[in-house]
Amino acid sequence: MIIPFLAVGITIAVTILICSYRAIYGPGTFNRIIAANVIGTKAIVLLIMVGYIIERPQFIDIALMYAVIAFIGTIIIAKYAERGELCSR
Amino acid sequence: MITGTVGLLKFPDFYTRLHATGKCDAMGQVLIIFGCMIYEGFTFITIKLLLVSAFYLLAGPTATHALMKAAYVTGLPVWKKGDKRA
């Protein structure tokens, strides 16, 4: 009973590969940032799908930690691009 | 998810691409994880899946908004109809 999870996982992996086009060739900094953001979103779902495929539920904890790290990374990069510095003295 | 990818590739501007990927953050992830929750039944894993989904449902649009505000303050040009694709 892993066929639906396998189908969803392969679809998400292919869309991650397509999104990396915008991360590599995208004009300017911000296009690369949104490509990294959407790749992070897809990687969370892909981690949960991998956890169902190889039948190890511990991958959900890894997905939760990855969600926190992706969110913090996007916020930090947005703040740096807006102000030019991370924390003002 | 596929809609977000197509929008990320085909839209002409930064802001419109951000609009497309916001759907990927909010809608696709919640629907796929909700399907996993229904498949799982009522166990402890369901609560963890709900935690992942609810956290990213809050965090994704917050990141999108911060990115949009950063780009607008920096002065990235806005695409108008008839302009060339950026």
Backbone of each chain as nested JSON, in Angstrom:
{
  "chains": [
    {"id": "A", "residues": [
      {"number": 1, "name": "MET", "atoms": {"N": [0.846, -1.209, 0.0], "CA": [0.0, 0.0, 0.0], "C": [0.873, 1.248, 0.0]}},
      {"number": 2, "name": "ILE", "atoms": {"N": [1.979, 1.187, -0.762], "CA": [2.813, 2.37, -0.823], "C": [2.731, 3.051, -2.179]}},
      {"number": 3, "name": "ILE", "atoms": {"N": [1.883, 2.545, -3.071], "CA": [1.837, 3.074, -4.438], "C": [1.391, 4.538, -4.474]}},
      {"number": 4, "name": "PRO", "atoms": {"N": [0.327, 4.969, -3.741], "CA": [-0.044, 6.387, -3.799], "C": [1.036, 7.302, -3.244]}},
      {"number": 5, "name": "PHE", "atoms": {"N": [1.679, 6.878, -2.16], "CA": [2.753, 7.704, -1.588], "C": [3.929, 7.796, -2.541]}},
      {"number": 6, "name": "LEU", "atoms": {"N": [4.207, 6.684, -3.244], "CA": [5.298, 6.681, -4.226], "C": [4.986, 7.646, -5.364]}},
      {"number": 7, "name": "ALA", "atoms": {"N": [3.722, 7.647, -5.83], "CA": [3.342, 8.539, -6.933], "C": [3.47, 9.999, -6.527]}},
      {"number": 8, "name": "VAL", "atoms": {"N": [2.971, 10.327, -5.331], "CA": [3.044, 11.708, -4.858], "C": [4.492, 12.126, -4.654]}},
      {"number": 9, "name": "GLY", "atoms": {"N": [5.314, 11.202, -4.102], "CA": [6.714, 11.526, -3.866], "C": [7.477, 11.777, -5.145]}},
      {"number": 10, "name": "ILE", "atoms": {"N": [7.243, 10.953, -6.168], "CA": [7.949, 11.144, -7.444], "C": [7.514, 12.456, -8.096]}},
      {"number": 11, "name": "THR", "atoms": {"N": [6.211, 12.775, -8.01], "CA": [5.728, 14.035, -8.583], "C": [6.381, 15.235, -7.911]}},
      {"number": 12, "name": "ILE", "atoms": {"N": [6.479, 15.184, -6.567], "CA": [7.067, 16.317, -5.854], "C": [8.549, 16.429, -6.143]}},
      {"number": 13, "name": "ALA", "atoms": {"N": [9.233, 15.28, -6.3], "CA": [10.664, 15.33, -6.619], "C": [10.898, 15.956, -7.987]}},
      {"number": 14, "name": "VAL", "atoms": {"N": [10.035, 15.605, -8.956], "CA": [10.18, 16.194, -10.293], "C": [9.913, 17.7, -10.257]}},
      {"number": 15, "name": "THR", "atoms": {"N": [8.902, 18.137, -9.469], "CA": [8.65, 19.577, -9.388], "C": [9.776, 20.308, -8.663]}},
      {"number": 16, "name": "ILE", "atoms": {"N": [10.465, 19.638, -7.714], "CA": [11.639, 20.263, -7.097], "C": [12.737, 20.475, -8.133]}},
      {"number": 17, "name": "LEU", "atoms": {"N": [12.931, 19.476, -9.007], "CA": [13.94, 19.634, -10.054], "C": [13.591, 20.784, -10.992]}},
      {"number": 18, "name": "ILE", "atoms": {"N": [12.285, 20.925, -11.315], "CA": [11.895, 22.009, -12.219], "C": [12.078, 23.361, -11.534]}},
      {"number": 19, "name": "CYS", "atoms": {"N": [11.777, 23.435, -10.222], "CA": [11.92, 24.701, -9.498], "C": [13.378, 25.122, -9.389]}},
      {"number": 20, "name": "SER", "atoms": {"N": [14.297, 24.181, -9.422], "CA": [15.701, 24.556, -9.282], "C": [16.2, 25.312, -10.506]}},
      {"number": 21, "name": "TYR", "atoms": {"N": [15.447, 25.28, -11.614], "CA": [15.788, 26.135, -12.76], "C": [15.749, 27.595, -12.354]}},
      {"number": 22, "name": "ARG", "atoms": {"N": [14.681, 27.989, -11.632], "CA": [14.55, 29.385, -11.202], "C": [15.595, 29.712, -10.137]}},
      {"number": 23, "name": "ALA", "atoms": {"N": [15.991, 28.719, -9.359], "CA": [17.013, 28.981, -8.342], "C": [18.382, 29.184, -8.975]}},
      {"number": 24, "name": "ILE", "atoms": {"N": [18.623, 28.575, -10.132], "CA": [19.953, 28.703, -10.755], "C": [19.999, 29.911, -11.681]}},
      {"number": 25, "name": "TYR", "atoms": {"N": [19.031, 30.026, -12.607], "CA": [19.114, 31.046, -13.641], "C": [18.307, 32.298, -13.356]}},
      {"number": 26, "name": "GLY", "atoms": {"N": [17.583, 32.333, -12.205], "CA": [16.643, 33.417, -11.986], "C": [17.296, 34.785, -11.953]}},
      {"number": 27, "name": "PRO", "atoms": {"N": [16.698, 35.799, -12.585], "CA": [17.33, 37.118, -12.583], "C": [17.224, 37.79, -11.224]}},
      {"number": 28, "name": "GLY", "atoms": {"N": [18.325, 38.132, -10.634], "CA": [18.296, 38.861, -9.382], "C": [18.29, 37.959, -8.163]}},
      {"number": 29, "name": "THR", "atoms": {"N": [18.386, 38.595, -6.998], "CA": [18.473, 37.846, -5.756], "C": [17.128, 37.274, -5.331]}},
      {"number": 30, "name": "PHE", "atoms": {"N": [16.062, 38.098, -5.461], "CA": [14.788, 37.72, -4.854], "C": [14.144, 36.525, -5.535]}},
      {"number": 31, "name": "ASN", "atoms": {"N": [14.356, 36.38, -6.851], "CA": [13.81, 35.205, -7.522], "C": [14.461, 33.933, -7.002]}},
      {"number": 32, "name": "ARG", "atoms": {"N": [15.757, 34.017, -6.706], "CA": [16.421, 32.843, -6.141], "C": [15.909, 32.552, -4.74]}},
      {"number": 33, "name": "ILE", "atoms": {"N": [15.589, 33.614, -3.978], "CA": [15.072, 33.385, -2.624], "C": [13.72, 32.697, -2.655]}},
      {"number": 34, "name": "ILE", "atoms": {"N": [12.818, 33.133, -3.56], "CA": [11.508, 32.461, -3.574], "C": [11.632, 31.044, -4.098]}},
      {"number": 35, "name": "ALA", "atoms": {"N": [12.596, 30.787, -4.976], "CA": [12.796, 29.401, -5.41], "C": [13.254, 28.531, -4.24]}},
      {"number": 36, "name": "ALA", "atoms": {"N": [14.151, 29.061, -3.406], "CA": [14.606, 28.307, -2.232], "C": [13.461, 28.084, -1.257]}},
      {"number": 37, "name": "ASN", "atoms": {"N": [12.586, 29.097, -1.117], "CA": [11.444, 28.983, -0.208], "C": [10.482, 27.883, -0.654]}},
      {"number": 38, "name": "VAL", "atoms": {"N": [10.17, 27.862, -1.937], "CA": [9.198, 26.872, -2.398], "C": [9.822, 25.471, -2.43]}},
      {"number": 39, "name": "ILE", "atoms": {"N": [11.14, 25.388, -2.637], "CA": [11.803, 24.086, -2.537], "C": [11.753, 23.576, -1.097]}},
      {"number": 40, "name": "GLY", "atoms": {"N": [11.888, 24.486, -0.12], "CA": [11.753, 24.087, 1.275], "C": [10.382, 23.56, 1.606]}},
      {"number": 41, "name": "THR", "atoms": {"N": [9.338, 24.222, 1.082], "CA": [7.969, 23.753, 1.303], "C": [7.761, 22.355, 0.734]}},
      {"number": 42, "name": "LYS", "atoms": {"N": [8.282, 22.142, -0.494], "CA": [8.094, 20.83, -1.101], "C": [8.908, 19.768, -0.378]}},
      {"number": 43, "name": "ALA", "atoms": {"N": [10.05, 20.146, 0.185], "CA": [10.886, 19.157, 0.862], "C": [10.225, 18.642, 2.133]}},
      {"number": 44, "name": "ILE", "atoms": {"N": [9.412, 19.491, 2.792], "CA": [8.686, 19.022, 3.981], "C": [7.729, 17.889, 3.605]}},
      {"number": 45, "name": "VAL", "atoms": {"N": [6.948, 18.13, 2.547], "CA": [5.99, 17.104, 2.122], "C": [6.727, 15.859, 1.628]}},
      {"number": 46, "name": "LEU", "atoms": {"N": [7.873, 16.066, 0.955], "CA": [8.635, 14.926, 0.462], "C": [9.2, 14.092, 1.607]}},
      {"number": 47, "name": "LEU", "atoms": {"N": [9.589, 14.752, 2.713], "CA": [10.081, 13.996, 3.874], "C": [8.981, 13.131, 4.467]}},
      {"number": 48, "name": "ILE", "atoms": {"N": [7.767, 13.674, 4.562], "CA": [6.66, 12.882, 5.111], "C": [6.351, 11.698, 4.198]}},
      {"number": 49, "name": "MET", "atoms": {"N": [6.406, 11.931, 2.866], "CA": [6.145, 10.844, 1.926], "C": [7.215, 9.757, 2.034]}},
      {"number": 50, "name": "VAL", "atoms": {"N": [8.478, 10.145, 2.2], "CA": [9.549, 9.151, 2.358], "C": [9.349, 8.352, 3.634]}},
      {"number": 51, "name": "GLY", "atoms": {"N": [8.891, 9.033, 4.698], "CA": [8.588, 8.335, 5.933], "C": [7.495, 7.299, 5.774]}},
      {"number": 52, "name": "TYR", "atoms": {"N": [6.499, 7.569, 4.905], "CA": [5.475, 6.557, 4.67], "C": [5.978, 5.447, 3.759]}},
      {"number": 53, "name": "ILE", "atoms": {"N": [6.867, 5.78, 2.81], "CA": [7.298, 4.768, 1.846], "C": [8.169, 3.712, 2.526]}},
      {"number": 54, "name": "ILE", "atoms": {"N": [9.149, 4.149, 3.334], "CA": [10.003, 3.159, 3.988], "C": [9.504, 2.809, 5.377]}},
      {"number": 55, "name": "GLU", "atoms": {"N": [8.273, 3.276, 5.716], "CA": [7.557, 2.882, 6.937], "C": [8.352, 3.204, 8.195]}},
      {"number": 56, "name": "ARG", "atoms": {"N": [8.803, 4.426, 8.285], "CA": [9.426, 4.895, 9.53], "C": [8.79, 6.226, 9.902]}},
      {"number": 57, "name": "PRO", "atoms": {"N": [7.952, 6.247, 10.937], "CA": [7.242, 7.491, 11.288], "C": [8.135, 8.557, 11.906]}},
      {"number": 58, "name": "GLN", "atoms": {"N": [9.414, 8.239, 12.177], "CA": [10.293, 9.249, 12.771], "C": [10.572, 10.391, 11.809]}},
      {"number": 59, "name": "PHE", "atoms": {"N": [10.313, 10.171, 10.509], "CA": [10.596, 11.212, 9.533], "C": [9.703, 12.43, 9.728]}},
      {"number": 60, "name": "ILE", "atoms": {"N": [8.578, 12.276, 10.448], "CA": [7.687, 13.41, 10.676], "C": [8.351, 14.418, 11.601]}},
      {"number": 61, "name": "ASP", "atoms": {"N": [9.127, 13.929, 12.564], "CA": [9.877, 14.841, 13.439], "C": [10.913, 15.617, 12.647]}},
      {"number": 62, "name": "ILE", "atoms": {"N": [11.579, 14.902, 11.714], "CA": [12.561, 15.578, 10.863], "C": [11.873, 16.637, 10.005]}},
      {"number": 63, "name": "ALA", "atoms": {"N": [10.659, 16.327, 9.52], "CA": [9.918, 17.294, 8.714], "C": [9.563, 18.523, 9.54]}},
      {"number": 64, "name": "LEU", "atoms": {"N": [9.212, 18.319, 10.807], "CA": [8.872, 19.461, 11.674], "C": [10.084, 20.355, 11.886]}},
      {"number": 65, "name": "MET", "atoms": {"N": [11.241, 19.739, 12.151], "CA": [12.468, 20.533, 12.327], "C": [12.84, 21.246, 11.041]}},
      {"number": 66, "name": "TYR", "atoms": {"N": [12.643, 20.579, 9.889], "CA": [12.972, 21.212, 8.619], "C": [12.061, 22.395, 8.34]}},
      {"number": 67, "name": "ALA", "atoms": {"N": [10.784, 22.305, 8.78], "CA": [9.869, 23.432, 8.607], "C": [10.355, 24.642, 9.387]}},
      {"number": 68, "name": "VAL", "atoms": {"N": [10.789, 24.402, 10.63], "CA": [11.289, 25.504, 11.455], "C": [12.523, 26.134, 10.809]}},
      {"number": 69, "name": "ILE", "atoms": {"N": [13.447, 25.287, 10.319], "CA": [14.693, 25.811, 9.75], "C": [14.426, 26.582, 8.462]}},
      {"number": 70, "name": "ALA", "atoms": {"N": [13.518, 26.089, 7.606], "CA": [13.209, 26.788, 6.358], "C": [12.574, 28.146, 6.63]}},
      {"number": 71, "name": "PHE", "atoms": {"N": [11.67, 28.188, 7.62], "CA": [11.001, 29.451, 7.964], "C": [12.011, 30.472, 8.489]}},
      {"number": 72, "name": "ILE", "atoms": {"N": [12.878, 30.035, 9.405], "CA": [13.866, 30.955, 9.975], "C": [14.817, 31.46, 8.89]}},
      {"number": 73, "name": "GLY", "atoms": {"N": [15.231, 30.562, 7.988], "CA": [16.14, 30.967, 6.93], "C": [15.547, 32.011, 6.014]}},
      {"number": 74, "name": "THR", "atoms": {"N": [14.271, 31.826, 5.629], "CA": [13.636, 32.807, 4.75], "C": [13.474, 34.155, 5.446]}},
      {"number": 75, "name": "ILE", "atoms": {"N": [13.087, 34.132, 6.734], "CA": [12.906, 35.381, 7.471], "C": [14.232, 36.126, 7.591]}},
      {"number": 76, "name": "ILE", "atoms": {"N": [15.312, 35.393, 7.895], "CA": [16.613, 36.035, 8.066], "C": [17.093, 36.653, 6.761]}},
      {"number": 77, "name": "ILE", "atoms": {"N": [16.91, 35.928, 5.638], "CA": [17.386, 36.459, 4.359], "C": [16.564, 37.681, 3.951]}},
      {"number": 78, "name": "ALA", "atoms": {"N": [15.243, 37.66, 4.227], "CA": [14.403, 38.808, 3.901], "C": [14.808, 40.027, 4.723]}},
      {"number": 79, "name": "LYS", "atoms": {"N": [15.113, 39.811, 5.997], "CA": [15.522, 40.932, 6.855], "C": [16.865, 41.501, 6.411]}},
      {"number": 80, "name": "TYR", "atoms": {"N": [17.764, 40.603, 6.006], "CA": [19.071, 41.074, 5.559], "C": [18.959, 41.858, 4.255]}},
      {"number": 81, "name": "ALA", "atoms": {"N": [18.096, 41.392, 3.339], "CA": [17.951, 42.093, 2.067], "C": [17.242, 43.428, 2.253]}},
      {"number": 82, "name": "GLU", "atoms": {"N": [16.4, 43.536, 3.29], "CA": [15.66, 44.778, 3.493], "C": [16.545, 45.845, 4.128]}},
      {"number": 83, "name": "ARG", "atoms": {"N": [17.325, 45.469, 5.168], "CA": [18.052, 46.487, 5.938], "C": [19.536, 46.562, 5.605]}},
      {"number": 84, "name": "GLY", "atoms": {"N": [20.09, 45.503, 5.015], "CA": [21.517, 45.512, 4.742], "C": [22.351, 45.068, 5.91]}},
      {"number": 85, "name": "GLU", "atoms": {"N": [21.7, 44.741, 7.041], "CA": [22.432, 44.233, 8.196], "C": [21.473, 43.363, 8.996]}},
      {"number": 86, "name": "LEU", "atoms": {"N": [22.001, 42.537, 9.873], "CA": [21.128, 41.632, 10.604], "C": [20.665, 42.237, 11.919]}},
      {"number": 87, "name": "CYS", "atoms": {"N": [21.6, 42.794, 12.705], "CA": [21.184, 43.417, 13.944], "C": [21.951, 44.73, 14.1]}},
      {"number": 88, "name": "SER", "atoms": {"N": [21.248, 45.77, 14.471], "CA": [21.88, 47.085, 14.566], "C": [22.405, 47.301, 15.975]}},
      {"number": 89, "name": "ARG", "atoms": {"N": [23.615, 47.812, 16.033], "CA": [24.205, 48.042, 17.35], "C": [23.872, 49.44, 17.849]}}
    ]},
    {"id": "B", "residues": [
      {"number": 1, "name": "MET", "atoms": {"N": [0.743, 21.985, -5.767], "CA": [2.192, 21.914, -5.904], "C": [2.616, 22.142, -7.344]}},
      {"number": 2, "name": "ILE", "atoms": {"N": [1.974, 21.446, -8.284], "CA": [2.304, 21.614, -9.707], "C": [1.933, 23.023, -10.163]}},
      {"number": 3, "name": "THR", "atoms": {"N": [0.819, 23.554, -9.618], "CA": [0.415, 24.912, -9.961], "C": [1.455, 25.933, -9.527]}},
      {"number": 4, "name": "GLY", "atoms": {"N": [2.009, 25.73, -8.329], "CA": [3.045, 26.643, -7.847], "C": [4.279, 26.598, -8.722]}},
      {"number": 5, "name": "THR", "atoms": {"N": [4.638, 25.397, -9.195], "CA": [5.818, 25.284, -10.055], "C": [5.614, 25.982, -11.391]}},
      {"number": 6, "name": "VAL", "atoms": {"N": [4.421, 25.769, -11.986], "CA": [4.137, 26.399, -13.282], "C": [4.105, 27.914, -13.149]}},
      {"number": 7, "name": "GLY", "atoms": {"N": [3.515, 28.403, -12.031], "CA": [3.486, 29.838, -11.809], "C": [4.869, 30.404, -11.589]}},
      {"number": 8, "name": "LEU", "atoms": {"N": [5.71, 29.645, -10.881], "CA": [7.085, 30.112, -10.631], "C": [7.874, 30.209, -11.931]}},
      {"number": 9, "name": "LEU", "atoms": {"N": [7.584, 29.32, -12.866], "CA": [8.35, 29.373, -14.111], "C": [7.786, 30.377, -15.103]}},
      {"number": 10, "name": "LYS", "atoms": {"N": [6.461, 30.52, -15.185], "CA": [5.877, 31.228, -16.322], "C": [5.503, 32.679, -16.046]}},
      {"number": 11, "name": "PHE", "atoms": {"N": [5.36, 33.076, -14.785], "CA": [4.893, 34.431, -14.532], "C": [6.0, 35.445, -14.805]}},
      {"number": 12, "name": "PRO", "atoms": {"N": [5.647, 36.673, -15.163], "CA": [6.659, 37.593, -15.676], "C": [7.413, 38.393, -14.631]}},
      {"number": 13, "name": "ASP", "atoms": {"N": [7.038, 38.333, -13.364], "CA": [7.562, 39.301, -12.409], "C": [7.81, 38.62, -11.074]}},
      {"number": 14, "name": "PHE", "atoms": {"N": [8.55, 39.292, -10.206], "CA": [8.802, 38.746, -8.877], "C": [7.527, 38.641, -8.06]}},
      {"number": 15, "name": "TYR", "atoms": {"N": [6.714, 39.692, -8.081], "CA": [5.521, 39.721, -7.217], "C": [4.49, 38.691, -7.657]}},
      {"number": 16, "name": "THR", "atoms": {"N": [4.319, 38.527, -8.963], "CA": [3.352, 37.529, -9.429], "C": [3.856, 36.109, -9.152]}},
      {"number": 17, "name": "ARG", "atoms": {"N": [5.188, 35.921, -9.23], "CA": [5.718, 34.601, -8.868], "C": [5.494, 34.306, -7.392]}},
      {"number": 18, "name": "LEU", "atoms": {"N": [5.614, 35.338, -6.568], "CA": [5.367, 35.161, -5.137], "C": [3.906, 34.827, -4.869]}},
      {"number": 19, "name": "HIS", "atoms": {"N": [3.0, 35.422, -5.653], "CA": [1.583, 35.085, -5.54], "C": [1.343, 33.616, -5.859]}},
      {"number": 20, "name": "ALA", "atoms": {"N": [2.024, 33.099, -6.876], "CA": [1.809, 31.696, -7.247], "C": [2.371, 30.754, -6.193]}},
      {"number": 21, "name": "THR", "atoms": {"N": [3.562, 31.065, -5.658], "CA": [4.143, 30.135, -4.7], "C": [3.488, 30.224, -3.326]}},
      {"number": 22, "name": "GLY", "atoms": {"N": [2.773, 31.314, -3.055], "CA": [2.004, 31.381, -1.817], "C": [0.906, 30.335, -1.768]}},
      {"number": 23, "name": "LYS", "atoms": {"N": [0.308, 30.053, -2.929], "CA": [-0.681, 28.973, -2.991], "C": [-0.047, 27.634, -2.66]}},
      {"number": 24, "name": "CYS", "atoms": {"N": [1.189, 27.448, -3.129], "CA": [1.898, 26.194, -2.858], "C": [2.153, 26.038, -1.366]}},
      {"number": 25, "name": "ASP", "atoms": {"N": [2.493, 27.156, -0.7], "CA": [2.712, 27.106, 0.739], "C": [1.438, 26.764, 1.484]}},
      {"number": 26, "name": "ALA", "atoms": {"N": [0.365, 27.506, 1.186], "CA": [-0.816, 27.441, 2.038], "C": [-1.689, 26.239, 1.708]}},
      {"number": 27, "name": "MET", "atoms": {"N": [-1.909, 25.967, 0.431], "CA": [-2.968, 25.031, 0.051], "C": [-2.454, 23.601, -0.185]}},
      {"number": 28, "name": "GLY", "atoms": {"N": [-1.421, 23.45, -1.018], "CA": [-1.018, 22.109, -1.423], "C": [-0.495, 21.278, -0.276]}},
      {"number": 29, "name": "GLN", "atoms": {"N": [0.317, 21.909, 0.564], "CA": [0.902, 21.212, 1.705], "C": [-0.175, 20.78, 2.692]}},
      {"number": 30, "name": "VAL", "atoms": {"N": [-1.15, 21.667, 2.964], "CA": [-2.217, 21.325, 3.905], "C": [-3.067, 20.178, 3.369]}},
      {"number": 31, "name": "LEU", "atoms": {"N": [-3.342, 20.186, 2.065], "CA": [-4.201, 19.131, 1.515], "C": [-3.499, 17.773, 1.542]}},
      {"number": 32, "name": "ILE", "atoms": {"N": [-2.198, 17.737, 1.18], "CA": [-1.485, 16.456, 1.155], "C": [-1.342, 15.891, 2.57]}},
      {"number": 33, "name": "ILE", "atoms": {"N": [-1.003, 16.751, 3.544], "CA": [-0.828, 16.255, 4.911], "C": [-2.167, 15.862, 5.522]}},
      {"number": 34, "name": "PHE", "atoms": {"N": [-3.247, 16.534, 5.133], "CA": [-4.578, 16.142, 5.608], "C": [-4.96, 14.759, 5.071]}},
      {"number": 35, "name": "GLY", "atoms": {"N": [-4.57, 14.47, 3.833], "CA": [-4.792, 13.119, 3.303], "C": [-4.039, 12.078, 4.088]}},
      {"number": 36, "name": "CYS", "atoms": {"N": [-2.804, 12.372, 4.473], "CA": [-2.029, 11.447, 5.306], "C": [-2.677, 11.24, 6.662]}},
      {"number": 37, "name": "MET", "atoms": {"N": [-3.271, 12.315, 7.214], "CA": [-3.936, 12.194, 8.51], "C": [-5.135, 11.285, 8.424]}},
      {"number": 38, "name": "ILE", "atoms": {"N": [-5.904, 11.378, 7.341], "CA": [-7.061, 10.497, 7.176], "C": [-6.612, 9.048, 7.0]}},
      {"number": 39, "name": "TYR", "atoms": {"N": [-5.507, 8.837, 6.271], "CA": [-5.001, 7.487, 6.06], "C": [-4.524, 6.863, 7.356]}},
      {"number": 40, "name": "GLU", "atoms": {"N": [-4.001, 7.684, 8.248], "CA": [-3.374, 7.163, 9.461], "C": [-4.389, 6.729, 10.511]}},
      {"number": 41, "name": "GLY", "atoms": {"N": [-5.552, 7.38, 10.535], "CA": [-6.486, 7.084, 11.612], "C": [-6.232, 8.008, 12.782]}},
      {"number": 42, "name": "PHE", "atoms": {"N": [-6.602, 7.549, 13.975], "CA": [-6.422, 8.409, 15.148], "C": [-5.323, 7.839, 16.026]}},
      {"number": 43, "name": "THR", "atoms": {"N": [-4.087, 8.235, 15.734], "CA": [-2.953, 7.789, 16.543], "C": [-2.131, 9.011, 16.938]}},
      {"number": 44, "name": "PHE", "atoms": {"N": [-0.975, 8.729, 17.514], "CA": [-0.097, 9.828, 17.928], "C": [0.542, 10.519, 16.734]}},
      {"number": 45, "name": "ILE", "atoms": {"N": [0.707, 9.757, 15.634], "CA": [1.316, 10.314, 14.428], "C": [0.409, 11.38, 13.82]}},
      {"number": 46, "name": "THR", "atoms": {"N": [-0.9, 11.19, 13.968], "CA": [-1.844, 12.174, 13.442], "C": [-1.646, 13.535, 14.087]}},
      {"number": 47, "name": "ILE", "atoms": {"N": [-1.369, 13.511, 15.4], "CA": [-1.182, 14.784, 16.104], "C": [0.094, 15.464, 15.637]}},
      {"number": 48, "name": "LYS", "atoms": {"N": [1.131, 14.652, 15.367], "CA": [2.372, 15.248, 14.876], "C": [2.202, 15.819, 13.476]}},
      {"number": 49, "name": "LEU", "atoms": {"N": [1.437, 15.102, 12.624], "CA": [1.162, 15.62, 11.282], "C": [0.381, 16.924, 11.356]}},
      {"number": 50, "name": "LEU", "atoms": {"N": [-0.586, 16.976, 12.285], "CA": [-1.378, 18.203, 12.465], "C": [-0.482, 19.344, 12.92]}},
      {"number": 51, "name": "LEU", "atoms": {"N": [0.52, 19.015, 13.757], "CA": [1.443, 20.041, 14.25], "C": [2.286, 20.609, 13.104]}},
      {"number": 52, "name": "VAL", "atoms": {"N": [2.813, 19.721, 12.244], "CA": [3.599, 20.175, 11.086], "C": [2.76, 21.071, 10.187]}},
      {"number": 53, "name": "SER", "atoms": {"N": [1.547, 20.602, 9.862], "CA": [0.687, 21.324, 8.924], "C": [0.276, 22.684, 9.474]}},
      {"number": 54, "name": "ALA", "atoms": {"N": [-0.122, 22.71, 10.77], "CA": [-0.581, 23.969, 11.361], "C": [0.559, 24.955, 11.504]}},
      {"number": 55, "name": "PHE", "atoms": {"N": [1.76, 24.458, 11.84], "CA": [2.895, 25.379, 11.956], "C": [3.233, 25.991, 10.613]}},
      {"number": 56, "name": "TYR", "atoms": {"N": [3.278, 25.165, 9.557], "CA": [3.677, 25.75, 8.281], "C": [2.564, 26.562, 7.656]}},
      {"number": 57, "name": "LEU", "atoms": {"N": [1.308, 26.27, 8.044], "CA": [0.205, 27.126, 7.566], "C": [0.343, 28.527, 8.139]}},
      {"number": 58, "name": "LEU", "atoms": {"N": [0.889, 28.66, 9.36], "CA": [1.154, 30.001, 9.902], "C": [2.44, 30.582, 9.344]}},
      {"number": 59, "name": "ALA", "atoms": {"N": [3.479, 29.735, 9.202], "CA": [4.808, 30.272, 8.905], "C": [4.981, 30.639, 7.436]}},
      {"number": 60, "name": "GLY", "atoms": {"N": [4.344, 29.902, 6.529], "CA": [4.542, 30.143, 5.112], "C": [4.081, 31.513, 4.644]}},
      {"number": 61, "name": "PRO", "atoms": {"N": [2.833, 31.919, 4.935], "CA": [2.409, 33.267, 4.548], "C": [3.171, 34.376, 5.263]}},
      {"number": 62, "name": "THR", "atoms": {"N": [3.662, 34.097, 6.49], "CA": [4.49, 35.103, 7.172], "C": [5.79, 35.329, 6.416]}},
      {"number": 63, "name": "ALA", "atoms": {"N": [6.423, 34.236, 5.965], "CA": [7.658, 34.363, 5.19], "C": [7.396, 35.062, 3.863]}},
      {"number": 64, "name": "THR", "atoms": {"N": [6.262, 34.741, 3.227], "CA": [5.91, 35.381, 1.965], "C": [5.73, 36.885, 2.134]}},
      {"number": 65, "name": "HIS", "atoms": {"N": [5.053, 37.266, 3.221], "CA": [4.825, 38.686, 3.481], "C": [6.134, 39.422, 3.764]}},
      {"number": 66, "name": "ALA", "atoms": {"N": [7.026, 38.787, 4.529], "CA": [8.306, 39.434, 4.841], "C": [9.144, 39.625, 3.583]}},
      {"number": 67, "name": "LEU", "atoms": {"N": [9.112, 38.622, 2.71], "CA": [9.866, 38.694, 1.452], "C": [9.316, 39.792, 0.545]}},
      {"number": 68, "name": "MET", "atoms": {"N": [7.97, 39.87, 0.465], "CA": [7.324, 40.895, -0.358], "C": [7.652, 42.285, 0.156]}},
      {"number": 69, "name": "LYS", "atoms": {"N": [7.62, 42.479, 1.471], "CA": [7.916, 43.788, 2.04], "C": [9.381, 44.159, 1.815]}},
      {"number": 70, "name": "ALA", "atoms": {"N": [10.275, 43.172, 1.937], "CA": [11.69, 43.442, 1.707], "C": [11.929, 43.874, 0.268]}},
      {"number": 71, "name": "ALA", "atoms": {"N": [11.274, 43.182, -0.689], "CA": [11.476, 43.537, -2.093], "C": [10.882, 44.904, -2.403]}},
      {"number": 72, "name": "TYR", "atoms": {"N": [9.741, 45.239, -1.784], "CA": [9.09, 46.518, -2.081], "C": [9.869, 47.679, -1.495]}},
      {"number": 73, "name": "VAL", "atoms": {"N": [10.443, 47.49, -0.296], "CA": [11.245, 48.547, 0.316], "C": [12.543, 48.743, -0.469]}},
      {"number": 74, "name": "THR", "atoms": {"N": [13.124, 47.635, -0.942], "CA": [14.366, 47.74, -1.705], "C": [14.16, 48.454, -3.033]}},
      {"number": 75, "name": "GLY", "atoms": {"N": [12.932, 48.395, -3.581], "CA": [12.654, 49.131, -4.804], "C": [12.75, 48.289, -6.056]}},
      {"number": 76, "name": "LEU", "atoms": {"N": [12.338, 47.043, -5.956], "CA": [12.287, 46.192, -7.142], "C": [11.166, 46.689, -8.052]}},
      {"number": 77, "name": "PRO", "atoms": {"N": [11.416, 46.851, -9.364], "CA": [10.387, 47.41, -10.24], "C": [9.202, 46.461, -10.412]}},
      {"number": 78, "name": "VAL", "atoms": {"N": [8.011, 47.041, -10.505], "CA": [6.769, 46.272, -10.639], "C": [6.445, 46.143, -12.116]}},
      {"number": 79, "name": "TRP", "atoms": {"N": [6.055, 44.933, -12.524], "CA": [5.737, 44.66, -13.926], "C": [4.39, 45.263, -14.275]}},
      {"number": 80, "name": "LYS", "atoms": {"N": [4.337, 45.971, -15.407], "CA": [3.055, 46.457, -15.907], "C": [2.773, 45.809, -17.251]}},
      {"number": 81, "name": "LYS", "atoms": {"N": [1.519, 45.908, -17.68], "CA": [1.126, 45.212, -18.904], "C": [1.823, 45.837, -20.104]}},
      {"number": 82, "name": "GLY", "atoms": {"N": [2.473, 45.01, -20.888], "CA": [3.194, 45.503, -22.052], "C": [4.683, 45.586, -21.84]}},
      {"number": 83, "name": "ASP", "atoms": {"N": [5.13, 45.481, -20.586], "CA": [6.562, 45.505, -20.34], "C": [7.199, 44.19, -20.78]}},
      {"number": 84, "name": "LYS", "atoms": {"N": [8.538, 44.212, -20.782], "CA": [9.251, 42.984, -21.098], "C": [9.334, 42.112, -19.834]}},
      {"number": 85, "name": "ARG", "atoms": {"N": [9.436, 40.811, -20.047], "CA": [9.532, 39.898, -18.901], "C": [10.842, 40.097, -18.174]}},
      {"number": 86, "name": "ALA", "atoms": {"N": [10.738, 40.151, -16.843], "CA": [11.947, 40.332, -16.034], "C": [12.603, 38.987, -15.786]}}
    ]}
  ]
}
